[in-house]
């Protein structure tokens, strides 16, 4: 009987440690959800084509669902390719565009992992860092980073949605946004 109980406890612990790691930091008080926000490029640091664009789409949806009015940078500023050396220039151009639009905050980030793991189960794995930049002075006012892997039958986009949902939910925004 003790062996069965120990096995069940070990299994429960394994489920509770279901491969999610997140951290967040905040450099200012609550972010004004009623201010104008802009989605900036999310850099793709993986070998998966267009992982940054996929992360942008999910992030934009999640922020809009929280009531944040979000402008999206013009498509001609997108340079989501493998190993793009000019990505910092693209982010700077997007920040300039956002300032010209009157945005107060810019949401940007990096995708570090976006793939199915190699092996018999092929679990989905995602790693993302998000930042909110105060466009007036260029300071990072919020940053969150996380990694998550799923089970073998889970979709990569589903795991990404869960991780990005966790990261965006950590943004301390004012409740003045319309929901």
PyMOL commands that set and color helices and strands:
alter all, ss='L'
color gray80, all
select helices_A, chain A and resi 2-16+51-65+75-77+87-100+156-169
alter helices_A, ss='H'
color red, helices_A
select strands_A, chain A and resi 20-26+37-44+70-72+105-116+124-134+140-149
alter strands_A, ss='S'
color yellow, strands_A
deselect
rebuild
show_as cartoon
